[in-house]
Amino acid sequence: MNEIILLKYGEIALKGLNKSVFESMLMKTCRRRVRDLGEFKIYKSQSTMYCEPVSPDADIDGAFDRLSKVFGFAGIARAAVVEKDFSKIQETAAEYLADQLEEIETFKVEAKRSDKSFPMKSPEICAELGGYLLEKFPHLRVDVHHPDLTVTVEVRDYAAYVRGEQLPGAGGMPIGSAGKGMLLISGGIDSPVAGYMMARRGLELTAIHFVSPPYTSDMARHKVLDLVKKMCAYSGRITTLVVPFTHIQEEIRDKCAEEYFTVIMRRYMMKIAQIAAERYGCEALITGESVGQVASQTIPAIACTDVATQLPVLRPLIGMDKDEIVTIARKIDTFETSILPYEDCCTVFTPKHPRTRPKLASILHEEEALEEQALIDEAVAGMEQITISI
């Protein structure tokens, strides 16, 4: 029995004349995700993308798992492929779904007849197939409102497809369809979630991480790279930039008032991230800030940070509370890594009493003591590039 993966479009089904552009992006992404799992044929028709195993060693389980994380699809299902002959559709449904049908008590049948040349209409398919399955599995009964299993038959251009339940897809828009964004990633819970949420809206990610040896350890650096790798399951390959930040932090510590340290540090991060973004073709910066979580995330502090860059700063978590963020972190499997006890540079030289409502004039006055351009040039010159993929 031939089995296939059906991927149902999400928002792109509503696109107009440029729909084919989004479809092309989706197809390329799907091919990249499964290319090391054996030979698959990927094609599209009627707002559905098909992933068909071709080689005997094709790993359809692995392909299903990876494609379920591809942004742009509303639903994903495995289905049996059968020729458009109703007797064969009946036999295939009973055989393909036998294990599931044996374990449940109620079911219903749904039919979608995209090929209007098929001689039976959808209600007839439902009635006839339902009766056939009741004969084959006499313990079953029909429940059209709350069935344990919905058996679906789709009669399409190429063949008929028999499947059980369709699972939710990753949603969102295809990676790259909204451009590129530079994610400022720490080792915490928030920034990987922020990256995931913007990738889900179609941004191709490049990540930038700041390290401060010897105050931060190699374990902290590897922790962040592990987080990026987990994000790659959804966003694909991520170029990650590691920037030495020790000298900048030491200069701020030695020459600026302690209460302004965190905001000045974040402003330098923004300035360096903008240079990196322009170098790598990114059109926006992305952070994991949420209003009021910490002293540097009050509205005045965020305002002081924003003016350090000319690029738009995207903050997808800005109105979320910690519980909401943690729920997403668990979903994308970054939470357990994020809470590993390795400090990042954001926790180095943390002031005892940070200024929660800083004034930009005061910040600029403090920064006059620093040799800004030399510090930034030194950090950018020491920037390391690492390419990470699944």
Sequence and secondary structure as in RCSB ss.txt:
>XXXX:A:sequence
MNEIILLKYGEIALKGLNKSVFESMLMKTCRRRVRDLGEFKIYKSQSTMYCEPVSPDADIDGAFDRLSKVFGFAG
IARAAVVEKDFSKIQETAAEYLADQLEEIETFKVEAKRSDKSFPMKSPEICAELGGYLLEKFPHLRVDVHHPDLT
VTVEVRDYAAYVRGEQLPGAGGMPIGSAGKGMLLISGGIDSPVAGYMMARRGLELTAIHFVSPPYTSDMARHKVL
DLVKKMCAYSGRITTLVVPFTHIQEEIRDKCAEEYFTVIMRRYMMKIAQIAAERYGCEALITGESVGQVASQTIP
AIACTDVATQLPVLRPLIGMDKDEIVTIARKIDTFETSILPYEDCCTVFTPKHPRTRPKLASILHEEEALEEQAL
IDEAVAGMEQITISI
>XXXX:A:secstr
  EEEEEEE GGGG  TTHHHHHHHHHHHHHHHHTTSS EEEEEETTEEEEEE STT  HHHHHHHHTT TTEEE
EEEEEEE S HHHHHHHHHHHTHHHHHT SEEEEEEEE  TTSSS HHHHHHHHHHHHHHH TT EE SSS SEE
EEEEE SS EEEES  EE   S  TTTTEEEEEE  SSSHHHHHHHHHHHTTEEEEEEEEE TTTS HHHHHHHH
HHHHHHHHHH  EEEEEEE HHHHHHHHHHS GGGHHHHHHHHHHHHHHHHHHHTT  EEE    TTSSGGGSHH
HHHHHHTT SS EE TTTT  HHHHHHHHHHTT HHHHTSS   GGGTT  SS  SS  HHHHHHHHTTS HHHH
HHHHHHT EEEEE  
